[in-house]
Amino acid sequence: MSSIPSLSDLQMRHDPKGRGYHAVYREQQVNHCPGCGRTHWIIGRMSAECAFCTTALPLAEASMRSHGAPAIIKHRNRNNDNPAWAA
């Protein structure tokens, strides 16, 4: 598993005021919706949606991926000569 570079590795400085408000859904924490303040979420692969007001937030874990390429899903039997067929 590759390590995530720090701001000093990228020669950037921490400036939250310049970056602005960046709301993300964080796993293992209580997440209050910025739209309505409730805590009931529908979790997907890349985002979480408030179950009451449908405000969508990106997952913090998903935003740690490199943004240079889209997410690629590889299946286990992709290179298998005998593909698994459903009955």
Helices and strands as residue ranges (DSSP letters): H 16-19, E 41-43, E 47-50, E 56-58, G 62-64
